[in-house]
Amino acid sequence: MVFDRFYRTDRSRSRHSGGAGLGLSIAQAIVKQHQGSIHISSVQQVGTEVNILLPAH
């Protein structure tokens, strides 16, 4: 779901400067093209961690 284009969790948490909501969707597409994986874990009021694993060639 967070990898869907234009996904926003909560309007009150959106950046004031805008943003297209494409970042994670683009990241996922690039990672998939390189046969890698991308995972997200989040803890409320602590933070979000994004892990990207790419194979060594």
PDB file of N, CA, C and O in Angstrom:
ATOM      1  N   MET A   1       0.816  -1.196   0.000  1.00  0.00           N
ATOM      2  CA  MET A   1       0.000   0.000   0.000  1.00  0.00           C
ATOM      3  C   MET A   1       0.864   1.265   0.000  1.00  0.00           C
ATOM      4  O   MET A   1       0.592   2.189  -0.768  1.00  0.00           O
ATOM      5  N   VAL A   2       1.897   1.325   0.845  1.00  0.00           N
ATOM      6  CA  VAL A   2       2.725   2.535   0.857  1.00  0.00           C
ATOM      7  C   VAL A   2       3.539   2.679  -0.414  1.00  0.00           C
ATOM      8  O   VAL A   2       4.090   3.746  -0.686  1.00  0.00           O
ATOM      9  N   PHE A   3       3.617   1.589  -1.210  1.00  0.00           N
ATOM     10  CA  PHE A   3       4.330   1.653  -2.475  1.00  0.00           C
ATOM     11  C   PHE A   3       3.419   2.100  -3.609  1.00  0.00           C
ATOM     12  O   PHE A   3       3.887   2.287  -4.732  1.00  0.00           O
ATOM     13  N   ASP A   4       2.123   2.275  -3.339  1.00  0.00           N
ATOM     14  CA  ASP A   4       1.191   2.761  -4.359  1.00  0.00           C
ATOM     15  C   ASP A   4       1.504   4.217  -4.684  1.00  0.00           C
ATOM     16  O   ASP A   4       1.862   5.007  -3.811  1.00  0.00           O
ATOM     17  N   ARG A   5       1.362   4.543  -5.946  1.00  0.00           N
ATOM     18  CA  ARG A   5       1.600   5.932  -6.344  1.00  0.00           C
ATOM     19  C   ARG A   5       0.615   6.854  -5.639  1.00  0.00           C
ATOM     20  O   ARG A   5      -0.572   6.544  -5.539  1.00  0.00           O
ATOM     21  N   PHE A   6       1.104   7.974  -5.158  1.00  0.00           N
ATOM     22  CA  PHE A   6       0.322   9.035  -4.535  1.00  0.00           C
ATOM     23  C   PHE A   6      -0.248   8.665  -3.173  1.00  0.00           C
ATOM     24  O   PHE A   6      -1.158   9.343  -2.697  1.00  0.00           O
ATOM     25  N   TYR A   7       0.254   7.613  -2.527  1.00  0.00           N
ATOM     26  CA  TYR A   7      -0.248   7.202  -1.208  1.00  0.00           C
ATOM     27  C   TYR A   7       0.182   8.199  -0.147  1.00  0.00           C
ATOM     28  O   TYR A   7       1.353   8.573  -0.080  1.00  0.00           O
ATOM     29  N   ARG A   8      -0.754   8.629   0.681  1.00  0.00           N
ATOM     30  CA  ARG A   8      -0.470   9.499   1.825  1.00  0.00           C
ATOM     31  C   ARG A   8      -1.188   8.922   3.030  1.00  0.00           C
ATOM     32  O   ARG A   8      -2.361   8.563   2.927  1.00  0.00           O
ATOM     33  N   THR A   9      -0.521   8.822   4.166  1.00  0.00           N
ATOM     34  CA  THR A   9      -1.141   8.217   5.339  1.00  0.00           C
ATOM     35  C   THR A   9      -2.133   9.162   6.014  1.00  0.00           C
ATOM     36  O   THR A   9      -3.224   8.747   6.404  1.00  0.00           O
ATOM     37  N   ASP A  10      -1.762  10.400   6.148  1.00  0.00           N
ATOM     38  CA  ASP A  10      -2.581  11.342   6.908  1.00  0.00           C
ATOM     39  C   ASP A  10      -2.276  12.746   6.409  1.00  0.00           C
ATOM     40  O   ASP A  10      -1.115  13.154   6.368  1.00  0.00           O
ATOM     41  N   ARG A  11      -3.296  13.477   6.036  1.00  0.00           N
ATOM     42  CA  ARG A  11      -3.076  14.823   5.490  1.00  0.00           C
ATOM     43  C   ARG A  11      -2.337  15.741   6.456  1.00  0.00           C
ATOM     44  O   ARG A  11      -1.559  16.589   6.020  1.00  0.00           O
ATOM     45  N   SER A  12      -2.563  15.589   7.759  1.00  0.00           N
ATOM     46  CA  SER A  12      -1.905  16.462   8.729  1.00  0.00           C
ATOM     47  C   SER A  12      -0.404  16.203   8.794  1.00  0.00           C
ATOM     48  O   SER A  12       0.343  17.040   9.302  1.00  0.00           O
ATOM     49  N   ARG A  13       0.054  15.044   8.280  1.00  0.00           N
ATOM     50  CA  ARG A  13       1.473  14.713   8.309  1.00  0.00           C
ATOM     51  C   ARG A  13       2.146  14.970   6.969  1.00  0.00           C
ATOM     52  O   ARG A  13       3.345  14.733   6.823  1.00  0.00           O
ATOM     53  N   SER A  14       1.386  15.454   5.992  1.00  0.00           N
ATOM     54  CA  SER A  14       1.955  15.735   4.678  1.00  0.00           C
ATOM     55  C   SER A  14       2.916  16.907   4.766  1.00  0.00           C
ATOM     56  O   SER A  14       2.747  17.809   5.587  1.00  0.00           O
ATOM     57  N   ARG A  15       3.917  16.880   3.916  1.00  0.00           N
ATOM     58  CA  ARG A  15       4.884  17.974   3.907  1.00  0.00           C
ATOM     59  C   ARG A  15       4.207  19.252   3.445  1.00  0.00           C
ATOM     60  O   ARG A  15       3.400  19.232   2.516  1.00  0.00           O
ATOM     61  N   HIS A  16       4.532  20.354   4.085  1.00  0.00           N
ATOM     62  CA  HIS A  16       3.932  21.637   3.720  1.00  0.00           C
ATOM     63  C   HIS A  16       4.358  22.068   2.323  1.00  0.00           C
ATOM     64  O   HIS A  16       3.630  22.790   1.643  1.00  0.00           O
ATOM     65  N   SER A  17       5.528  21.629   1.899  1.00  0.00           N
ATOM     66  CA  SER A  17       6.019  22.030   0.586  1.00  0.00           C
ATOM     67  C   SER A  17       5.433  21.189  -0.537  1.00  0.00           C
ATOM     68  O   SER A  17       5.779  21.386  -1.702  1.00  0.00           O
ATOM     69  N   GLY A  18       4.559  20.263  -0.206  1.00  0.00           N
ATOM     70  CA  GLY A  18       3.929  19.452  -1.237  1.00  0.00           C
ATOM     71  C   GLY A  18       4.590  18.097  -1.363  1.00  0.00           C
ATOM     72  O   GLY A  18       4.910  17.458  -0.361  1.00  0.00           O
ATOM     73  N   GLY A  19       4.790  17.667  -2.566  1.00  0.00           N
ATOM     74  CA  GLY A  19       5.335  16.335  -2.829  1.00  0.00           C
ATOM     75  C   GLY A  19       4.325  15.576  -3.655  1.00  0.00           C
ATOM     76  O   GLY A  19       3.118  15.696  -3.450  1.00  0.00           O
ATOM     77  N   ALA A  20       4.826  14.798  -4.587  1.00  0.00           N
ATOM     78  CA  ALA A  20       3.934  14.107  -5.509  1.00  0.00           C
ATOM     79  C   ALA A  20       3.477  12.754  -4.993  1.00  0.00           C
ATOM     80  O   ALA A  20       2.541  12.173  -5.544  1.00  0.00           O
ATOM     81  N   GLY A  21       4.118  12.237  -3.944  1.00  0.00           N
ATOM     82  CA  GLY A  21       3.750  10.918  -3.453  1.00  0.00           C
ATOM     83  C   GLY A  21       4.240   9.807  -4.359  1.00  0.00           C
ATOM     84  O   GLY A  21       3.601   8.759  -4.453  1.00  0.00           O
ATOM     85  N   LEU A  22       5.365  10.017  -5.030  1.00  0.00           N
ATOM     86  CA  LEU A  22       5.891   9.037  -5.975  1.00  0.00           C
ATOM     87  C   LEU A  22       7.175   8.364  -5.499  1.00  0.00           C
ATOM     88  O   LEU A  22       7.602   7.376  -6.097  1.00  0.00           O
ATOM     89  N   GLY A  23       7.790   8.863  -4.458  1.00  0.00           N
ATOM     90  CA  GLY A  23       9.114   8.412  -4.039  1.00  0.00           C
ATOM     91  C   GLY A  23       9.237   6.915  -3.816  1.00  0.00           C
ATOM     92  O   GLY A  23      10.124   6.287  -4.394  1.00  0.00           O
ATOM     93  N   LEU A  24       8.375   6.322  -2.996  1.00  0.00           N
ATOM     94  CA  LEU A  24       8.484   4.892  -2.713  1.00  0.00           C
ATOM     95  C   LEU A  24       8.091   4.048  -3.911  1.00  0.00           C
ATOM     96  O   LEU A  24       8.631   2.958  -4.098  1.00  0.00           O
ATOM     97  N   SER A  25       7.178   4.521  -4.710  1.00  0.00           N
ATOM     98  CA  SER A  25       6.784   3.802  -5.922  1.00  0.00           C
ATOM     99  C   SER A  25       7.953   3.730  -6.899  1.00  0.00           C
ATOM    100  O   SER A  25       8.208   2.679  -7.487  1.00  0.00           O
ATOM    101  N   ILE A  26       8.659   4.834  -7.073  1.00  0.00           N
ATOM    102  CA  ILE A  26       9.819   4.871  -7.958  1.00  0.00           C
ATOM    103  C   ILE A  26      10.937   4.001  -7.386  1.00  0.00           C
ATOM    104  O   ILE A  26      11.571   3.244  -8.121  1.00  0.00           O
ATOM    105  N   ALA A  27      11.180   4.106  -6.081  1.00  0.00           N
ATOM    106  CA  ALA A  27      12.215   3.292  -5.443  1.00  0.00           C
ATOM    107  C   ALA A  27      11.924   1.807  -5.633  1.00  0.00           C
ATOM    108  O   ALA A  27      12.829   1.036  -5.953  1.00  0.00           O
ATOM    109  N   GLN A  28      10.687   1.406  -5.442  1.00  0.00           N
ATOM    110  CA  GLN A  28      10.319   0.000  -5.602  1.00  0.00           C
ATOM    111  C   GLN A  28      10.546  -0.464  -7.043  1.00  0.00           C
ATOM    112  O   GLN A  28      11.049  -1.566  -7.259  1.00  0.00           O
ATOM    113  N   ALA A  29      10.189   0.347  -8.014  1.00  0.00           N
ATOM    114  CA  ALA A  29      10.377  -0.023  -9.418  1.00  0.00           C
ATOM    115  C   ALA A  29      11.855  -0.211  -9.741  1.00  0.00           C
ATOM    116  O   ALA A  29      12.220  -1.153 -10.444  1.00  0.00           O
ATOM    117  N   ILE A  30      12.704   0.673  -9.237  1.00  0.00           N
ATOM    118  CA  ILE A  30      14.148   0.569  -9.491  1.00  0.00           C
ATOM    119  C   ILE A  30      14.713  -0.687  -8.831  1.00  0.00           C
ATOM    120  O   ILE A  30      15.488  -1.422  -9.442  1.00  0.00           O
ATOM    121  N   VAL A  31      14.323  -0.925  -7.585  1.00  0.00           N
ATOM    122  CA  VAL A  31      14.817  -2.099  -6.856  1.00  0.00           C
ATOM    123  C   VAL A  31      14.388  -3.387  -7.561  1.00  0.00           C
ATOM    124  O   VAL A  31      15.185  -4.315  -7.693  1.00  0.00           O
ATOM    125  N   LYS A  32      13.142  -3.446  -8.010  1.00  0.00           N
ATOM    126  CA  LYS A  32      12.653  -4.642  -8.718  1.00  0.00           C
ATOM    127  C   LYS A  32      13.424  -4.872 -10.016  1.00  0.00           C
ATOM    128  O   LYS A  32      13.717  -6.015 -10.367  1.00  0.00           O
ATOM    129  N   GLN A  33      13.754  -3.797 -10.728  1.00  0.00           N
ATOM    130  CA  GLN A  33      14.503  -3.932 -11.980  1.00  0.00           C
ATOM    131  C   GLN A  33      15.888  -4.532 -11.739  1.00  0.00           C
ATOM    132  O   GLN A  33      16.474  -5.136 -12.638  1.00  0.00           O
ATOM    133  N   HIS A  34      16.399  -4.366 -10.540  1.00  0.00           N
ATOM    134  CA  HIS A  34      17.718  -4.896 -10.187  1.00  0.00           C
ATOM    135  C   HIS A  34      17.619  -6.198  -9.397  1.00  0.00           C
ATOM    136  O   HIS A  34      18.594  -6.624  -8.777  1.00  0.00           O
ATOM    137  N   GLN A  35      16.447  -6.829  -9.415  1.00  0.00           N
ATOM    138  CA  GLN A  35      16.182  -8.084  -8.707  1.00  0.00           C
ATOM    139  C   GLN A  35      16.494  -7.985  -7.209  1.00  0.00           C
ATOM    140  O   GLN A  35      17.009  -8.925  -6.604  1.00  0.00           O
ATOM    141  N   GLY A  36      16.177  -6.845  -6.636  1.00  0.00           N
ATOM    142  CA  GLY A  36      16.388  -6.640  -5.211  1.00  0.00           C
ATOM    143  C   GLY A  36      15.080  -6.670  -4.453  1.00  0.00           C
ATOM    144  O   GLY A  36      14.038  -7.052  -4.986  1.00  0.00           O
ATOM    145  N   SER A  37      15.154  -6.257  -3.193  1.00  0.00           N
ATOM    146  CA  SER A  37      13.939  -6.189  -2.378  1.00  0.00           C
ATOM    147  C   SER A  37      13.957  -4.906  -1.561  1.00  0.00           C
ATOM    148  O   SER A  37      15.014  -4.359  -1.249  1.00  0.00           O
ATOM    149  N   ILE A  38      12.773  -4.445  -1.227  1.00  0.00           N
ATOM    150  CA  ILE A  38      12.618  -3.243  -0.413  1.00  0.00           C
ATOM    151  C   ILE A  38      11.567  -3.536   0.645  1.00  0.00           C
ATOM    152  O   ILE A  38      10.489  -4.043   0.334  1.00  0.00           O
ATOM    153  N   HIS A  39      11.881  -3.218   1.892  1.00  0.00           N
ATOM    154  CA  HIS A  39      10.982  -3.475   3.014  1.00  0.00           C
ATOM    155  C   HIS A  39      10.910  -2.229   3.900  1.00  0.00           C
ATOM    156  O   HIS A  39      11.891  -1.503   4.058  1.00  0.00           O
ATOM    157  N   ILE A  40       9.742  -2.004   4.464  1.00  0.00           N
ATOM    158  CA  ILE A  40       9.534  -0.860   5.346  1.00  0.00           C
ATOM    159  C   ILE A  40       9.012  -1.351   6.683  1.00  0.00           C
ATOM    160  O   ILE A  40       8.123  -2.200   6.742  1.00  0.00           O
ATOM    161  N   SER A  41       9.575  -0.809   7.759  1.00  0.00           N
ATOM    162  CA  SER A  41       9.030  -1.056   9.096  1.00  0.00           C
ATOM    163  C   SER A  41       8.896   0.295   9.782  1.00  0.00           C
ATOM    164  O   SER A  41       9.734   1.181   9.615  1.00  0.00           O
ATOM    165  N   SER A  42       7.833   0.432  10.552  1.00  0.00           N
ATOM    166  CA  SER A  42       7.560   1.715  11.193  1.00  0.00           C
ATOM    167  C   SER A  42       7.049   1.502  12.605  1.00  0.00           C
ATOM    168  O   SER A  42       6.239   0.612  12.866  1.00  0.00           O
ATOM    169  N   VAL A  43       7.536   2.330  13.502  1.00  0.00           N
ATOM    170  CA  VAL A  43       7.063   2.331  14.883  1.00  0.00           C
ATOM    171  C   VAL A  43       6.539   3.734  15.164  1.00  0.00           C
ATOM    172  O   VAL A  43       7.263   4.722  15.040  1.00  0.00           O
ATOM    173  N   GLN A  44       5.282   3.798  15.541  1.00  0.00           N
ATOM    174  CA  GLN A  44       4.640   5.088  15.769  1.00  0.00           C
ATOM    175  C   GLN A  44       5.400   5.898  16.813  1.00  0.00           C
ATOM    176  O   GLN A  44       5.756   5.374  17.868  1.00  0.00           O
ATOM    177  N   GLN A  45       5.645   7.149  16.529  1.00  0.00           N
ATOM    178  CA  GLN A  45       6.328   8.112  17.383  1.00  0.00           C
ATOM    179  C   GLN A  45       7.813   7.791  17.571  1.00  0.00           C
ATOM    180  O   GLN A  45       8.481   8.395  18.411  1.00  0.00           O
ATOM    181  N   VAL A  46       8.325   6.841  16.788  1.00  0.00           N
ATOM    182  CA  VAL A  46       9.749   6.516  16.839  1.00  0.00           C
ATOM    183  C   VAL A  46      10.382   6.801  15.481  1.00  0.00           C
ATOM    184  O   VAL A  46      11.374   7.525  15.391  1.00  0.00           O
ATOM    185  N   GLY A  47       9.806   6.229  14.428  1.00  0.00           N
ATOM    186  CA  GLY A  47      10.333   6.475  13.098  1.00  0.00           C
ATOM    187  C   GLY A  47      10.056   5.337  12.143  1.00  0.00           C
ATOM    188  O   GLY A  47       9.446   4.328  12.498  1.00  0.00           O
ATOM    189  N   THR A  48      10.515   5.527  10.937  1.00  0.00           N
ATOM    190  CA  THR A  48      10.315   4.556   9.864  1.00  0.00           C
ATOM    191  C   THR A  48      11.671   4.172   9.301  1.00  0.00           C
ATOM    192  O   THR A  48      12.555   5.011   9.127  1.00  0.00           O
ATOM    193  N   GLU A  49      11.815   2.892   9.023  1.00  0.00           N
ATOM    194  CA  GLU A  49      13.062   2.378   8.458  1.00  0.00           C
ATOM    195  C   GLU A  49      12.756   1.727   7.119  1.00  0.00           C
ATOM    196  O   GLU A  49      11.843   0.909   7.007  1.00  0.00           O
ATOM    197  N   VAL A  50      13.530   2.098   6.105  1.00  0.00           N
ATOM    198  CA  VAL A  50      13.394   1.517   4.779  1.00  0.00           C
ATOM    199  C   VAL A  50      14.681   0.757   4.484  1.00  0.00           C
ATOM    200  O   VAL A  50      15.766   1.337   4.511  1.00  0.00           O
ATOM    201  N   ASN A  51      14.564  -0.531   4.205  1.00  0.00           N
ATOM    202  CA  ASN A  51      15.711  -1.374   3.888  1.00  0.00           C
ATOM    203  C   ASN A  51      15.654  -1.788   2.424  1.00  0.00           C
ATOM    204  O   ASN A  51      14.646  -2.318   1.957  1.00  0.00           O
ATOM    205  N   ILE A  52      16.732  -1.542   1.715  1.00  0.00           N
ATOM    206  CA  ILE A  52      16.841  -1.932   0.317  1.00  0.00           C
ATOM    207  C   ILE A  52      17.998  -2.893   0.196  1.00  0.00           C
ATOM    208  O   ILE A  52      19.117  -2.591   0.613  1.00  0.00           O
ATOM    209  N   LEU A  53      17.724  -4.067  -0.383  1.00  0.00           N
ATOM    210  CA  LEU A  53      18.753  -5.069  -0.614  1.00  0.00           C
ATOM    211  C   LEU A  53      18.902  -5.280  -2.114  1.00  0.00           C
ATOM    212  O   LEU A  53      17.929  -5.577  -2.807  1.00  0.00           O
ATOM    213  N   LEU A  54      20.117  -5.126  -2.607  1.00  0.00           N
ATOM    214  CA  LEU A  54      20.412  -5.326  -4.020  1.00  0.00           C
ATOM    215  C   LEU A  54      21.448  -6.427  -4.140  1.00  0.00           C
ATOM    216  O   LEU A  54      22.390  -6.480  -3.349  1.00  0.00           O
ATOM    217  N   PRO A  55      21.286  -7.316  -5.127  1.00  0.00           N
ATOM    218  CA  PRO A  55      22.262  -8.385  -5.290  1.00  0.00           C
ATOM    219  C   PRO A  55      23.605  -7.845  -5.797  1.00  0.00           C
ATOM    220  O   PRO A  55      23.655  -6.884  -6.565  1.00  0.00           O
ATOM    221  N   ALA A  56      24.682  -8.483  -5.349  1.00  0.00           N
ATOM    222  CA  ALA A  56      26.017  -8.133  -5.859  1.00  0.00           C
ATOM    223  C   ALA A  56      26.213  -8.861  -7.179  1.00  0.00           C
ATOM    224  O   ALA A  56      25.896 -10.045  -7.294  1.00  0.00           O
ATOM    225  N   HIS A  57      26.727  -8.165  -8.160  1.00  0.00           N
ATOM    226  CA  HIS A  57      26.948  -8.794  -9.466  1.00  0.00           C
ATOM    227  C   HIS A  57      28.419  -8.955  -9.714  1.00  0.00           C
ATOM    228  O   HIS A  57      28.817  -9.466 -10.761  1.00  0.00           O
TER     229      HIS A  57
END
